[in-house]
Amino acid sequence: MRFAIFGTGGVGGYFGGRLAHAGHGVTFIARGKHLAAIKENGLRVESILGDFIVKPAQATDNPGQIGQVDVILVAVKAWDVPAAAEAIKPMAGDKTLVIPLENGVDAPGQLSSVLGQSHILGGLCRISAFIGESGVIRHVGVTPYIAMGELDNKKSERVLQHVGIFASLTGVSAELPDDIHKAMWEKFVFIAAVSGVGAVTRQPIGVARSLPETRNLLLRAMEETVAVGQANGVILDKGTAIRIMESVVDRAPEGTIPSMQKDILEGRRSELEAQNGAVVRMGREKGIPTPVNEFIYASLLPMERQALTRN
């Protein structure tokens, strides 16, 4: 089976690396010094679950050179998803599956509008990994988890097959949720809140969850996102925010700093628009008040605009 990894950062590099290390045919799409290092030295993954290297590694910055593949993992930053959808076209055959592993909830619709819904699965992952240096992925926390599902939630043969492939990989936990939309939104509820509050306070998750004032901000931000999801037809119960606080936020390593927060604090463009900005936008569309997310979005927007002018 042939895989293409569109975006070889922490997420794409780790899951794509595990696939290649297990013997699957994988082509990594990367750019710049990272691409050059992968071509010359292979892709090295330094993981708390064991280091490994993929060498030689097939890598390019031109998707048009790859040909048609069976599965494409989309792991770019949220703002690059529409452009990725166009670039994917030469790799997509009649039966090609495209699985987005994004922090937001917009990617399946964005990809479907270009490639057709029949090619798209819903997907999400949990992992703490990043590019440590060119050609090197560092996995530093969280047991890597990936979930996928048909957009109509049918347990199709193709989705069962691909969940099985990922479940067979060393260092990966894979799942087919009963409702992929609910699963994607539950991650969104978590990641938008901890990223936004963390970026505003400039503190890791352990500090934000321990102070009553910032813990309340986290909970209120999550409750707003749950309400927006419910207004969009997602089946989220009233206790979702509290459950995520207790089962995910409170169990995360205390030094956790989400990628959006890290990007903002280091002066780079971030996924602000796809996270807290998306909660605000969708809330306005449905008439759902989102005052905490509006505060977070407005507070971070000046830094985001400055980053855009520099990058």
PAZAPA-4460 file (N, C-alpha, C; in steps of 0.05 Angstrom, whole numbers, plus 32768, in hexadecimal, padded with zeros to 4 digits):
% residues 311
    n_x    n_y    n_z   ca_x   ca_y   ca_z    c_x    c_y    c_z   seq   type   mol
   8011   7FE8   8000   8000   8000   8000   8012   8019   8000     1      M     A
   800A   802C   7FF0   801B   8045   7FED   800E   805C   7FFC     2      R     A
   801E   8069   800D   8015   8080   801C   8025   8098   8014     3      F     A
   8018   80AF   8015   8025   80C9   8013   801F   80D9   802C     4      A     A
   8034   80E6   8037   8031   80F6   804F   8033   8113   8047     5      I     A
   801D   8121   8046   801D   813D   803E   8021   814F   8057     6      F     A
   803A   8155   805C   8041   8165   8073   8051   8153   8087     7      G     A
   806B   8155   8085   807C   8143   8095   8087   8151   80AE     8      T     A
   8074   815B   80BE   807B   8167   80D7   8079   8152   80ED     9      G     A
   8073   815A   8106   8072   8148   811C   805D   8132   8118    10      G     A
   8046   8139   810E   8030   8126   810A   8036   8114   80F2    11      V     A
   8039   8120   80DA   803E   8111   80C2   8058   8101   80C3    12      G     A
   806C   810D   80CF   8086   8100   80D0   8085   80E7   80E2    13      G     A
   8077   80E9   80F8   8075   80D2   810A   8065   80BB   80FE    14      Y     A
   804C   80C1   80F7   803B   80AC   80EC   8045   80A1   80D2    15      F     A
   804E   80B3   80C1   805A   80AA   80A7   8073   8099   80AC    16      G     A
   8083   80A2   80C0   809C   8093   80C6   8095   8077   80D0    17      G     A
   8081   8075   80E1   8079   805A   80EB   8070   8048   80D4    18      R     A
   8061   8054   80C1   8057   8044   80AA   806F   803A   809A    19      L     A
   8082   804C   8094   8099   8045   8084   80AB   8030   8092    20      A     A
   80AE   8034   80AC   80BF   8022   80BC   80B3   8006   80BD    21      H     A
   8098   8004   80BA   808A   7FEB   80B9   808A   7FDE   809E    22      A     A
   8095   7FEC   808A   8098   7FE0   806F   8084   7FEA   805A    23      G     A
   8073   7FFD   8061   8060   8008   804E   806F   801C   803C    24      H     A
   8065   801E   8024   8071   8032   8011   8067   804E   8018    25      G     A
   8079   805F   8020   8072   807A   802A   8083   808F   801B    26      V     A
   8076   80A4   8011   8084   80BB   8007   807D   80D3   8018    27      T     A
   8092   80E0   8022   808F   80F8   8033   8090   8111   8023    28      F     A
   807C   8122   8026   807C   813C   8019   8086   8151   802E    29      I     A
   809C   815D   8028   80A9   8170   803A   80B5   8186   8029    30      A     A
   80C3   8198   8036   80D0   81AE   8027   80E9   81B8   8035    31      R     A
   80F9   81C8   8026   8110   81D5   8032   8125   81C3   803D    32      G     A
   8131   81CC   8053   8147   81BD   8060   813D   81A3   806B    33      K     A
   8124   81A2   8074   8119   8189   807F   8118   8174   8069    34      H     A
   810F   817B   8051   810E   8169   803A   812A   8160   8033    35      L     A
   813D   8173   8031   8158   816C   8029   8165   8158   803D    36      A     A
   8160   815C   8057   816B   814A   806B   815E   812E   8069    37      A     A
   8144   812D   8064   8137   8113   8061   8142   8104   8049    38      I     A
   8146   8112   8033   8151   8105   801B   816E   80FB   8020    39      K     A
   817E   810A   802F   819A   8103   8032   819E   80EE   8049    40      E     A
   8190   80F2   805F   8195   80E2   8077   817E   80D0   807F    41      N     A
   8168   80D1   8071   8150   80C2   807A   8140   80D3   808E    42      G     A
   8129   80C8   8096   8119   80D5   80AA   811E   80C7   80C5    43      L     A
   8128   80D6   80D8   812D   80CB   80F2   8117   80D3   8105    44      R     A
   810D   80BF   8114   80F8   80C4   8128   8104   80BE   8144    45      V     A
   8105   80D2   8155   810E   80CE   8170   80F5   80CE   8182    46      E     A
   80EF   80B7   818D   80D5   80B3   819B   80D9   80A8   81B7    47      S     A
   80C8   80B0   81C9   80C8   80A4   81E4   80C0   8087   81E3    48      I     A
   80B7   807D   81CC   80B0   8061   81C8   80C5   8052   81B9    49      L     A
   80DB   805F   81B4   80F1   8053   81A5   80F8   8061   818C    50      G     A
   8112   8067   8187   811B   8075   8170   811C   8062   8158    51      D     A
   8119   806D   8140   811D   805E   8128   8124   8071   8111    52      F     A
   812D   8066   80FB   8133   8076   80E3   8128   8069   80CA    53      I     A
   811E   8079   80B9   8114   8070   809E   8129   8079   808A    54      V     A
   8139   8066   8080   814E   806C   806E   8153   8055   805A    55      K     A
   8152   805A   8041   814B   8074   8034   812E   807B   8038    56      P     A
   8128   8094   8036   810C   809E   8038   8105   80AC   801E    57      A     A
   80EE   80A5   8014   80E4   80B2   7FFB   80D7   80CC   8003    58      Q     A
   80E1   80E2   7FF8   80D8   80FC   7FFF   80D9   8110   7FE8    59      A     A
   80C7   8122   7FE7   80C6   8136   7FD1   80B6   814E   7FDA    60      T     A
   80B9   8164   7FCB   80A9   817C   7FD0   8095   8180   7FB9    61      D     A
   8093   816C   7FA7   8082   816D   7F90   806F   8155   7F8F    62      N     A
   8056   8159   7F99   8043   8142   7F99   803E   8137   7F7D    63      P     A
   8041   8148   7F69   803C   813E   7F4D   8050   8129   7F44    64      G     A
   8066   8126   7F52   807A   8112   7F4A   8074   80F6   7F56    65      Q     A
   8062   80F4   7F69   805E   80DC   7F78   804D   80C8   7F6A    66      I     A
   8039   80D1   7F5B   8026   80BF   7F4F   800F   80B8   7F62    67      G     A
   7FFD   80A7   7F59   7FE6   80A1   7F6A   7FED   808F   7F81    68      Q     A
   7FE1   8094   7F98   7FE7   8085   7FB0   7FCC   807B   7FBC    69      V     A
   7FCE   8069   7FCF   7FB6   805E   7FDC   7FAB   8070   7FF2    70      D     A
   7FBD   807C   8002   7FB5   808C   8019   7FC6   80A4   801B    71      V     A
   7FBA   80BB   8020   7FC8   80D4   8025   7FC1   80DE   8041    72      I     A
   7FD5   80E1   8052   7FD1   80EE   806C   7FD7   810B   8069    73      L     A
   7FC4   811C   8070   7FC7   8139   806F   7FCE   8143   808B    74      V     A
   7FE6   814D   808E   7FEF   8156   80A9   7FFD   8171   80A7    75      A     A
   7FF3   8182   8096   7FFE   819D   8093   7FF0   81AF   80A8    76      V     A
   7FFA   81C8   80AB   7FEC   81DB   80BB   7FD1   81E2   80AF    77      K     A
   7FBE   81EA   80C0   7FA3   81EC   80B7   7F9F   81FF   80A0    78      A     A
   7FAF   8215   809F   7FAB   8228   8089   7FB5   821D   806E    79      W     A
   7FC4   8207   806E   7FCE   81FC   8056   7FBC   81E6   804A    80      D     A
   7FA6   81DF   8059   7F95   81C8   804F   7F89   81CE   8034    81      V     A
   7F7E   81E6   802F   7F72   81EA   8014   7F87   81E7   7FFD    82      P     A
   7F9F   81F2   8001   7FB4   81EF   7FED   7FBC   81D2   7FEA    83      A     A
   7FBE   81C4   8001   7FC5   81A7   8000   7FB0   8198   7FF0    84      A     A
   7F97   819E   7FF3   7F81   8190   7FE4   7F86   8192   7FC6    85      A     A
   7F8E   81A9   7FBD   7F94   81AD   7FA0   7FAD   819D   7F98    86      E     A
   7FC1   819E   7FA9   7FDB   8190   7FA3   7FD8   8172   7FA3    87      A     A
   7FC4   8168   7FB2   7FBF   814B   7FB5   7FB5   813F   7F9B    88      I     A
   7FA8   814E   7F8A   7F9A   8143   7F73   7FAA   812F   7F62    89      K     A
   7FC3   8135   7F5C   7FD2   8121   7F4B   7FD7   8107   7F59    90      P     A
   7FD5   8106   7F74   7FD9   80ED   7F82   7FC0   80DD   7F87    91      M     A
   7FA9   80E8   7F81   7F8F   80DC   7F87   7F84   80CC   7F70    92      A     A
   7F83   80B2   7F74   7F75   80A0   7F61   7F59   809C   7F69    93      G     A
   7F4B   808A   7F5B   7F2E   8086   7F61   7F2A   807C   7F7D    94      D     A
   7F3D   806D   7F89   7F38   8061   7FA3   7F4B   806D   7FB9    95      K     A
   7F58   8082   7FB2   7F6A   808F   7FC6   7F5A   809A   7FDD    96      T     A
   7F64   8095   7FF5   7F58   80A0   800E   7F6A   80B7   8018    97      L     A
   7F5D   80CC   8021   7F6A   80E3   802D   7F62   80E6   804A    98      V     A
   7F75   80E6   805C   7F6F   80E7   8079   7F7C   80FF   8085    99      I     A
   7F6C   8113   808C   7F78   812B   8099   7F7D   8126   80B7   100      P     A
   7F94   812F   80C0   7F9B   812D   80DC   7FA0   814A   80E7   101      L     A
   7F8B   8159   80E9   7F8C   8175   80EF   7F81   817B   810B   102      E     A
   7F88   8192   8116   7F7E   819A   8130   7F62   81A6   812F   103      N     A
   7F59   81B0   8118   7F3F   81BC   8116   7F2B   81A8   810B   104      G     A
   7F14   81B2   8102   7EFE   81A1   80F8   7EF7   81A8   80DB   105      V     A
   7F05   81BA   80CE   7EFE   81C3   80B4   7F09   81B2   809D   106      D     A
   7F1E   81A2   80A3   7F2D   8195   808D   7F1D   8182   807C   107      A     A
   7F0C   8171   8088   7EFD   815E   8076   7EEC   816D   8061   108      P     A
   7EDF   8183   8069   7ECF   8192   8056   7EE1   81A0   8041   109      G     A
   7EF7   81AB   804A   7F0A   81B8   8037   7F14   81A4   8022   110      Q     A
   7F1C   818D   802C   7F26   8178   8019   7F11   816D   8007   111      L     A
   7EF9   8169   8012   7EE2   815E   8003   7EDB   8171   7FEC   112      S     A
   7EDC   818B   7FF1   7ED4   819F   7FDD   7EE5   819E   7FC4   113      S     A
   7EFE   8194   7FC7   7F11   8193   7FB1   7F13   8177   7FA5   114      V     A
   7F13   8163   7FB7   7F19   8148   7FAE   7F01   8136   7FAD   115      L     A
   7EEA   813F   7FB8   7ED2   812E   7FB9   7ED0   811F   7FD3   116      G     A
   7EB9   811E   7FDF   7EB6   8113   7FFA   7EBC   80F5   7FFB   117      Q     A
   7EB9   80E7   7FE5   7EBD   80CA   7FE6   7EDA   80C3   7FEC   118      S     A
   7EED   80D6   7FE8   7F09   80D0   7FED   7F11   80D6   800A   119      H     A
   7F00   80E4   8019   7F09   80F0   8032   7EFE   80E0   804A   120      I     A
   7F10   80DB   805D   7F08   80D0   8077   7F0B   80E7   808B   121      L     A
   7EFC   80E5   80A1   7F01   80F6   80B8   7F19   80EA   80C7   122      G     A
   7F29   80FB   80D3   7F40   80F1   80E1   7F4A   8104   80F7   123      G     A
   7F58   80F9   810A   7F65   8109   811F   7F7B   80F9   812B   124      L     A
   7F8C   8107   8139   7FA2   80F9   8147   7FA8   8107   8161   125      C     A
   7FB6   80F9   8173   7FC1   8105   818B   7FDE   80FD   818D   126      R     A
   7FF0   8110   818F   800C   810B   8191   801A   8125   8198   127      I     A
   8030   8124   81A6   8041   813B   81AB   805C   8136   819D   128      S     A
   805E   8142   8185   8076   813E   8175   807B   8157   8164   129      A     A
   8094   815A   815B   809C   8172   814C   80B5   816C   813D   130      F     A
   80BC   817E   812A   80D6   817C   811C   80EB   8186   812F   131      I     A
   80FD   8175   8138   8112   817D   814A   8129   818B   813C   132      G     A
   8130   8181   8125   8143   818D   8112   813D   8181   80F7   133      E     A
   8149   818C   80E2   8142   8183   80C7   8146   8164   80C5   134      S     A
   8132   8156   80BC   8133   813A   80B9   812E   812A   80D2   135      G     A
   8127   8137   80E8   8124   8129   8102   8109   8131   810E   136      V     A
   80F9   811C   8115   80DF   8120   8123   80E3   8117   813F   137      I     A
   80DB   8128   8152   80DD   8122   816F   80C1   811E   817A   138      R     A
   80BC   8105   8183   80A3   80FE   8191   80AA   80FE   81AF   139      H     A
   809D   8112   81BD   80A5   8116   81D9   8090   8110   81EE   140      V     A
   8078   810A   81E5   8063   8105   81F9   8049   80FB   81EB   141      G     A
   8038   80EF   81FB   801E   80E5   81F2   8022   80CC   81E1   142      V     A
   8015   80B6   81E8   8015   809E   81D7   8007   80A5   81BD   143      T     A
   8015   80A3   81A6   8009   80AB   818D   7FEF   809C   8186   144      P     A
   7FDA   80AB   8180   7FC0   80A1   817B   7FB5   80AC   8161   145      Y     A
   7FA8   809C   8152   7F9C   80A5   8139   7F80   8098   8137   146      I     A
   7F6D   80A8   812D   7F52   809E   8129   7F48   80A8   810E   147      A     A
   7F38   8098   8102   7F2D   809F   80E8   7F11   8092   80E5   148      M     A
   7F02   809D   80D2   7EE7   8092   80CD   7EDB   809E   80B5   149      G     A
   7EC8   808F   80A9   7EB9   809A   8093   7EA8   80B2   809C   150      E     A
   7EA4   80C5   808B   7E95   80DD   8092   7E78   80D7   8098   151      L     A
   7E6E   80C0   808E   7E52   80B8   8095   7E52   80A4   80AC   152      D     A
   7E69   809F   80B8   7E6D   808D   80CF   7E68   8070   80C9   153      N     A
   7E67   8068   80AF   7E64   804C   80A9   7E7F   803D   80AE   154      K     A
   7E7D   8025   80B8   7E95   8016   80BD   7E9C   8006   80A4   155      K     A
   7EA7   8014   8090   7EAC   8009   8076   7EC5   7FF7   8077   156      S     A
   7EC7   7FE6   8063   7EDE   7FD4   8061   7EF8   7FE4   805F   157      E     A
   7EF8   7FFA   8050   7F10   8009   804C   7F1A   8017   8066   158      R     A
   7F08   8021   8075   7F10   802F   808E   7F1A   801A   80A2   159      V     A
   7F0C   8003   80A3   7F15   7FEE   80B5   7F31   7FE4   80AE   160      L     A
   7F37   7FE2   8094   7F51   7FDA   808A   7F67   7FED   8093   161      Q     A
   7F61   8007   8091   7F76   801B   8096   7F7A   801F   80B4   162      H     A
   7F64   801D   80C4   7F68   801D   80E1   7F79   8006   80E9   163      V     A
   7F75   7FEF   80DD   7F85   7FD7   80E3   7FA2   7FDB   80DC   164      G     A
   7FA8   7FE9   80C6   7FC4   7FEE   80BF   7FD2   7FFF   80D4   165      I     A
   7FC5   8014   80DD   7FD1   8026   80F1   7FD3   8018   810C   166      F     A
   7FBE   8008   8112   7FBF   7FFA   812C   7FD6   7FE6   812E   167      A     A
   7FDF   7FDC   8117   7FF5   7FC9   8116   8010   7FD5   8119   168      S     A
   8012   7FF0   8118   802C   7FFD   811A   8036   7FFE   8136   169      L     A
   8050   7FFB   813A   805C   7FFF   8154   805A   801D   815B   170      T     A
   8053   8022   8174   8052   803E   817D   803A   804D   8174   171      G     A
   8024   8040   816C   800C   804D   8163   7FF3   803F   816E   172      V     A
   7FE1   804F   8178   7FC6   8045   8180   7FB2   804F   816B   173      S     A
   7FA1   803E   8160   7F8F   8046   814B   7F72   803E   8152   174      A     A
   7F5F   804D   8149   7F43   8048   8151   7F30   8051   813B   175      E     A
   7F1A   8043   8139   7F03   804B   8128   7EED   8054   813B   176      L     A
   7EE9   806E   813F   7ED4   8077   8151   7EB8   8071   8146   177      P     A
   7EA5   806F   8158   7E89   806B   814F   7E80   8084   813F   178      D     A
   7E89   809C   8147   7E81   80B5   813A   7E9A   80C5   8136   179      D     A
   7EA5   80C6   811D   7EBE   80D5   8118   7EBA   80F3   811C   180      I     A
   7EA3   80FD   8117   7E9F   811A   811B   7EA0   8121   8138   181      H     A
   7E94   8111   8149   7E95   8115   8166   7EB2   8114   816F   182      K     A
   7EC1   8100   8166   7EDC   80FD   816E   7EED   8115   8165   183      A     A
   7EE9   811F   814D   7EF8   8136   8143   7EF2   814F   8154   184      M     A
   7ED8   8152   815A   7ED0   816A   816A   7EDA   8168   8186   185      W     A
   7EDB   8150   8192   7EE5   814E   81AD   7F02   8156   81AE   186      E     A
   7F12   814F   819A   7F2D   8158   8199   7F2E   8176   8196   187      K     A
   7F1D   8181   8185   7F1B   819E   8180   7F14   81AD   8199   188      F     A
   7F01   81A2   81A9   7EFA   81AE   81C2   7F12   81B1   81D4   189      V     A
   7F22   819C   81D5   7F3A   819C   81E6   7F50   81AF   81DB   190      F     A
   7F57   81AB   81C2   7F6F   81B8   81B7   7F6B   81D6   81B5   191      I     A
   7F53   81E0   81AD   7F4F   81FD   81AB   7F51   820A   81C6   192      A     A
   7F46   81FD   81DB   7F46   8209   81F5   7F62   820A   8201   193      A     A
   7F71   81F3   8200   7F8B   81F3   820D   7F9F   8204   81FD   194      V     A
   7F9C   8204   81E2   7FAE   8214   81D2   7FA9   8232   81D7   195      S     A
   7F90   823A   81D7   7F89   8256   81DB   7F90   8261   81F6   196      G     A
   7F87   8252   820B   7F8D   825B   8226   7FAB   825A   822B   197      V     A
   7FB9   8246   8221   7FD5   8244   8224   7FE4   825B   8217   198      G     A
   7FDB   8263   81FF   7FE8   8278   81F1   7FE4   8293   81FE   199      A     A
   7FCC   8298   8209   7FC6   82B1   8216   7FD5   82B3   8230   200      V     A
   7FD7   829D   8240   7FE4   829E   8259   8002   8299   8257   201      T     A
   800B   828E   8240   8027   8287   823C   8031   8272   8250   202      R     A
   801F   8260   8256   8026   824B   826A   801E   8230   825F   203      Q     A
   802D   821B   8268   8026   8200   825F   800C   81F7   826C   204      P     A
   8002   81E0   8263   7FE8   81D6   826C   7FE7   81D1   828A   205      I     A
   7FFD   81C9   8296   7FFD   81C4   82B3   7FF6   81DC   82C3   206      G     A
   8000   81F4   82BB   7FFA   820C   82C9   7FDD   8215   82C4   207      V     A
   7FD5   8214   82AA   7FBA   821E   82A3   7FA4   820E   82B1   208      A     A
   7FA8   81F4   82B5   7F93   81E3   82C1   7F93   81E5   82DF   209      R     A
   7FA9   81EE   82EB   7FAC   81ED   8308   7FA1   8206   8316   210      S     A
   7FA1   821D   8309   7F96   8236   8314   7F78   8237   8310   211      L     A
   7F68   823C   8324   7F4B   823D   8321   7F42   8250   830B   212      P     A
   7F4F   8267   8309   7F47   827B   82F5   7F4B   8271   82D8   213      E     A
   7F63   8266   82D3   7F68   825D   82B7   7F5B   8242   82B2   214      T     A
   7F57   8232   82C7   7F48   8219   82C3   7F2C   821F   82BB   215      R     A
   7F20   8234   82C6   7F05   823C   82BF   7F05   8246   82A2   216      N     A
   7F19   8254   829A   7F1B   825D   827E   7F1B   8245   826B   217      L     A
   7F2C   8231   8272   7F2D   8218   8261   7F11   820C   825F   218      L     A
   7F04   8208   8275   7EEA   81FB   8275   7ED5   820B   8266   219      L     A
   7ED5   8225   826A   7EC1   8236   825B   7EC7   8236   823D   220      R     A
   7EE1   8237   8235   7EE7   8236   8219   7EDE   821B   820D   221      A     A
   7EE2   8205   821B   7ED9   81EB   8211   7EBB   81EA   8210   222      M     A
   7EAD   81F4   8223   7E8F   81F4   8223   7E85   8204   820B   223      E     A
   7E91   821A   8204   7E89   8229   81EC   7E8C   8219   81D3   224      E     A
   7EA3   820B   81D0   7EA8   81FB   81B8   7E94   81E4   81B7   225      T     A
   7E8E   81D7   81CD   7E79   81C2   81CE   7E5F   81CD   81C4   226      V     A
   7E57   81E5   81CD   7E3D   81F1   81C4   7E3D   81F6   81A6   227      A     A
   7E54   81FF   819B   7E56   8204   817F   7E54   81EA   816F   228      V     A
   7E61   81D5   8179   7E5F   81BB   816C   7E43   81B0   816C   229      G     A
   7E35   81B3   8183   7E19   81AA   8185   7E08   81B9   8170   230      Q     A
   7E0D   81D3   816E   7DFD   81E3   815A   7E03   81DA   813E   231      A     A
   7E1A   81CD   8139   7E20   81C3   811E   7E19   81A6   811B   232      N     A
   7E09   819B   812D   7DFF   8180   812A   7E11   816A   8135   233      G     A
   7E26   8171   8143   7E38   815D   814E   7E2D   8153   8169   234      V     A
   7E2D   813A   816D   7E21   812E   8185   7E35   812F   819C   235      I     A
   7E34   8146   81AB   7E45   814A   81C2   7E33   814F   81DA   236      L     A
   7E37   813F   81F0   7E25   8142   8207   7E2E   8159   8218   237      D     A
   7E1D   8161   822B   7E22   8178   823C   7E3A   8175   824E   238      K     A
   7E42   815D   8254   7E59   8158   8265   7E73   8155   8256   239      G     A
   7E73   815B   823C   7E8B   8157   822C   7EA3   8167   8236   240      T     A
   7E9F   8181   823C   7EB5   8192   8244   7EC1   8188   825E   241      A     A
   7EB1   8182   8272   7EBB   8179   828C   7ECA   815E   8288   242      I     A
   7EBF   814C   8278   7ECB   8132   8273   7EE7   8136   8266   243      R     A
   7EE9   8148   8252   7F03   814D   8245   7F16   815A   8259   244      I     A
   7F0C   816B   826A   7F1E   8177   827E   7F2A   8162   8290   245      M     A
   7F19   8150   8299   7F23   813C   82AD   7F33   8125   82A0   246      E     A
   7F2B   811D   8287   7F37   8106   827B   7F4E   810D   8269   247      S     A
   7F50   8125   825F   7F65   812D   824C   7F76   8143   8257   248      V     A
   7F6A   815A   825E   7F7A   8171   8267   7F89   8169   8281   249      V     A
   7F7B   815D   8294   7F88   8157   82AE   7F9C   8141   82AC   250      D     A
   7F9B   8131   8297   7FAE   811B   8294   7FC6   8121   8282   251      R     A
   7FC5   8138   8275   7FDB   8140   8263   7FF4   8146   8273   252      A     A
   800C   8140   8268   8024   8148   8276   8024   8166   827C   253      P     A
   802D   816D   8294   8029   8189   829D   8038   819D   828C   254      E     A
   804D   8195   827E   805C   81A7   826E   8052   81AA   8251   255      G     A
   803B   819D   824B   8030   819D   8230   802C   81BA   8226   256      T     A
   8036   81BF   820E   8031   81D9   8200   8028   81D2   81E4   257      I     A
   800E   81D6   81DD   8004   81CF   81C2   8012   81DF   81AC   258      P     A
   8011   81D4   8194   8020   81E0   817E   8016   81FC   8178   259      S     A
   7FFC   8202   817A   7FF3   821D   8174   7FFF   8231   8188   260      M     A
   7FFF   822A   81A1   800B   823B   81B6   8029   823F   81B1   261      Q     A
   8037   8229   81AA   8054   822A   81A5   8059   823D   818D   262      K     A
   804A   823A   8178   804E   824B   8161   804A   8269   8167   263      D     A
   8034   826F   8176   802F   828B   817D   8045   8296   818E   264      I     A
   804E   8288   81A3   8062   8292   81B5   807D   8295   81A8   265      L     A
   8081   8286   8192   809B   8288   8184   8099   8299   816B   266      E     A
   8083   82A8   8168   8080   82BC   8153   807A   82B1   8138   267      G     A
   8070   8299   8136   8069   828D   811C   804B   828E   8117   268      R     A
   8044   828B   80FE   8027   8289   80F7   801D   8270   8106   269      R     A
   8003   8272   810F   7FF8   825C   811F   7FDD   8254   8113   270      S     A
   7FD1   8240   8120   7FB6   8237   8118   7FA0   8245   8128   271      E     A
   7FA5   825E   8130   7F91   826D   813F   7F76   826E   8130   272      L     A
   7F77   8274   8116   7F5E   8276   8107   7F4F   825C   8106   273      E     A
   7F5D   8245   8105   7F50   822B   8103   7F48   8220   811E   274      A     A
   7F50   822D   8134   7F49   8223   814E   7F36   8237   815C   275      Q     A
   7F40   8249   816C   7F2E   825C   817A   7F1F   826E   8166   276      N     A
   7F2C   8275   8150   7F1F   8285   813C   7F08   8276   812F   277      G     A
   7F0B   825C   812B   7EF6   824C   811F   7EDE   8249   8133   278      A     A
   7EE4   8247   814D   7ECE   8246   8160   7EBE   8260   815F   279      V     A
   7ECB   8276   815E   7EBE   8290   815D   7EAE   8292   8143   280      V     A
   7EBA   828B   812C   7EAC   828D   8112   7E93   827B   8112   281      R     A
   7E96   8262   8119   7E7F   8250   8118   7E6A   8258   812D   282      M     A
   7E72   8263   8144   7E5F   826C   8158   7E4E   8283   814D   283      G     A
   7E5B   8295   813F   7E4C   82AC   8133   7E38   82A1   811E   284      R     A
   7E41   828E   810E   7E30   8283   80F9   7E17   8276   8105   285      E     A
   7E19   826A   811D   7E03   825C   8129   7DF5   826C   8140   286      K     A
   7DFF   8284   8145   7DF3   8294   815A   7DFA   828A   8176   287      G     A
   7E11   827D   8179   7E1A   8273   8193   7E2F   8286   819E   288      I     A
   7E2B   8291   81B6   7E3F   82A3   81C2   7E58   8294   81CA   289      P     A
   7E6F   82A0   81C4   7E89   8293   81CA   7E9C   82A8   81D7   290      T     A
   7E94   82B5   81ED   7EA4   82CB   81F7   7EC1   82C4   81FF   291      P     A
   7EC5   82AC   820B   7EE1   82A5   8212   7EF2   82A1   81FA   292      V     A
   7EE8   8293   81E6   7EF7   828F   81CD   7EFB   82A9   81BE   293      N     A
   7EE8   82BB   81C0   7EEB   82D6   81B4   7F01   82E5   81C2   294      E     A
   7F02   82E3   81DC   7F18   82F0   81EB   7F33   82E5   81E3   295      F     A
   7F35   82CA   81E2   7F4E   82BD   81DB   7F56   82C6   81BE   296      I     A
   7F43   82C4   81AC   7F49   82CB   8190   7F53   82E8   818D   297      Y     A
   7F44   82FA   819A   7F4B   8316   8198   7F66   831C   81A5   298      A     A
   7F6C   830F   81BB   7F85   8313   81C9   7F9D   830A   81B9   299      S     A
   7F9A   82F4   81AA   7FB0   82E9   819B   7FB2   82F3   817F   300      L     A
   7F9D   8300   8175   7F9D   8309   8159   7FB4   831C   8153   301      L     A
   7FBB   8330   8164   7FD1   8341   815D   7FEB   8332   8158   302      P     A
   7FF2   831E   8169   800A   830F   8165   8009   82FE   814B   303      M     A
   7FF0   82F4   8145   7FED   82E5   812D   7FF1   82F6   8114   304      E     A
   7FE6   830F   8115   7FEA   8321   80FE   8007   8328   80FA   305      R     A
   8015   832D   8111   8032   8333   810F   8041   831C   8102   306      Q     A
   803A   8304   810A   8047   82EC   80FF   8043   82EA   80E1   307      A     A
   802A   82F0   80D8   8024   82EF   80BC   8034   8303   80AB   308      L     A
   8039   831A   80B7   8049   832E   80A8   8066   8326   80A6   309      T     A
   8070   8316   80BA   808C   830E   80B9   8091   82F5   80A8   310      R     A
   807D   82E3   80A7   8081   82C9   809A   8079   82CA   807D   311      N     A
***
